Amino acid sequence: MTADASAPTLWWERPDLCYRGGDLHLAGVNLARAAWAAGTPSYFYSGERVRANLARVRAALDSTGLRTSVRYAMKANRCAPLLTWMKMSGLCGIDACSPEELRLAVSCGFSEGQVSYTATSVSDADLDALARHPDTWINADSLSMIRRLGERCPGRAIGIRVNPALGVGYGTNELLRYSGDRVSKFGIYRDQFDEALRLAKAHGLRVEGIHFHVGCGYLTDQLPAWRAVLDECLWFLGRLDNPRIVNIGGGLGVPHVATDQPLDLTRWAGAIRDAFHDRGVEVWVEPGDYIVKDAGVLVLQVNTVERKRNTLFYGVDGGFNLAIEPAFYKLPCEPVPARLARADAWTAGPRPKATIAGNINEALDLWAEDVAIPEMAEGDLLVLLNAGGYAASMASNHCMRGRSTETLLLP
Ligand SMILES: Cc1ncc(COP(=O)(O)O)c(C=O)c1O
């Protein structure tokens, strides 16, 4: 147990997320007590951690000496109080990927001009909605979208989402790459780029930017591969008559396991500077996960403790539908008790390995298998870390077990 917040002992602990007197605290709040009041399943987000994550990215971008803009990818977490908090921080705009997201961003205080729009497989109805937001920057990701956008909004300046056929994501996880060897639906490849430019011109669109987002979750080890992506994208940029904006997407990752090293933002910013310092463009970045993931947790209650054959199961009152990344993308999940039964629970002796099972009738509904966490009893609260991004925003009502609460913790 970490009794002293200034001396973290578990890999994920930090001063604002640690045990104090045996109780896990986030942003100074005792999570067991807060979840008792809110009921479970409940998500808690630290506004201060979100602000600090944004400020870290902003500072790194400032160090490049380039004109830059952060557009938080709200698909990661669209909790309205959190969006309003971000707006009030003044540190970012928004990247939206549907008309509903655009409307929500505006309702939370962002101006249309502070929102950019990057979507795929857009419908005519989506484009009609975008036509009613002339100040919103649009990144078009197909020839079809360029044609249909041009029919509605001639004269509009746009970006084209390109596909560099290279991707990076979390470690070697192929599922989190948006471009690479496998043909993906995202963006326009080299072989169709000139056709895209011709089409845009024919329809009176001014192509003044390129956009790419090549995967999610990259860390320092992936920076050389990511730098290769930047180099490849310079080819696309070089084909524009009047390049103004390069949007390098999101994808910045956070550690998921003890062996993950946090993303080195100094090296990340250095790669951006090296690639674009002589191009006269403004660089936009669209991080989602990096801003919110480690700022949020999901608290569940253990309702079943039972051994079946050689496996100890902890059954909890929330399933993979509340945070689907571990099940769908095979991302590691870190379950920890909200309250430690004894002070040395994390350090004393061998801990029995347990499998954490959700309450959904699907075989894949296992949060984590064979994890050595401190022993828990029925009625105890379990906290899933790194649940601030792509958890509540992707949740479903599968088995009609979608009910949950979200709470923003503010300083
Ligand atoms: C176009 C685009 N931009 C940004 C993001 C945000 O990615 P991340 O949360 O990994 O930073 C995504 C995520 O899928 C995306 O599709």
The ligand as an SDF file (V2000), in Angstrom:
LIG
                    3D

 16 16  0  0  0  0  0  0  0  0999 V2000
   -9.3990   10.9450  -37.3950 C   0  0  0  0  0  0  0  0  0  0  0  0
   -9.0340   10.6630  -35.9890 C   0  0  0  0  0  0  0  0  0  0  0  0
   -8.3890   11.6000  -35.2830 N   0  0  0  0  0  0  0  0  0  0  0  0
   -8.0480   11.3940  -34.0030 C   0  0  0  0  0  0  0  0  0  0  0  0
   -8.3530   10.2140  -33.3600 C   0  0  0  0  0  0  0  0  0  0  0  0
   -7.9780   10.0600  -31.9390 C   0  0  0  0  0  0  0  0  0  0  0  0
   -7.1180    9.0040  -31.7350 O   0  0  0  0  0  0  0  0  0  0  0  0
   -6.4730    8.7780  -30.3230 P   0  0  0  0  0  0  0  0  0  0  0  0
   -7.5590    8.7160  -29.3240 O   0  0  0  0  0  0  0  0  0  0  0  0
   -5.7440    7.4900  -30.4430 O   0  0  0  0  0  0  0  0  0  0  0  0
   -5.5550    9.9200  -30.0620 O   0  0  0  0  0  0  0  0  0  0  0  0
   -9.0110    9.2000  -34.0670 C   0  0  0  0  0  0  0  0  0  0  0  0
   -9.3390    7.9250  -33.4150 C   0  0  0  0  0  0  0  0  0  0  0  0
   -9.7900    6.9790  -33.9480 O   0  0  0  0  0  0  0  0  0  0  0  0
   -9.3730    9.4360  -35.4080 C   0  0  0  0  0  0  0  0  0  0  0  0
  -10.0290    8.5050  -36.1310 O   0  0  0  0  0  0  0  0  0  0  0  0
  1  2  1  0
  2  3  1  0
  2 15  2  0
  3  4  2  0
  4  5  1  0
  5  6  1  0
  5 12  2  0
  6  7  1  0
  7  8  1  0
  8  9  2  0
  8 10  1  0
  8 11  1  0
 12 13  1  0
 12 15  1  0
 13 14  2  0
 15 16  1  0
M  END
$$$$
